[in-house]
Amino acid sequence: MNVLDQILQEQKEQRTLLSSMFDYIQKPIPEDKYYSVDEYSEKIGVHPQSTRNAIKDGRVKANRFGRRVLIHSSQIEQGLKEFKSLRYRRD
């Protein structure tokens, strides 16, 4: 009986391990993409010049590769927050 219990315990541990591995594999891979100023602006619904101004002011982080300005996909959420607050502001 002791050997049988040991075998059942090992099988249970193996199922637990396989289940956790399967859960890990099923997690979505984060999107690692860069957008041009025009693509980014279209995605969040603002004019490209507004995006350029936000980059210049430091409200949206961007990388410059030669003359191209590229914005990482992680900045989309930041841009949505930033531009939503600007729509209601009057100077």
Secondary structure, DSSP 8 states (H G I E B T S, - for coil): -HHHHHHHHHHHHHHHHHHHHHHHHHS------EEEHHHHHHHHTS-HHHHHHHHHHTSS--EEETTEEEEETTHHHHHHHHHHHHHT---
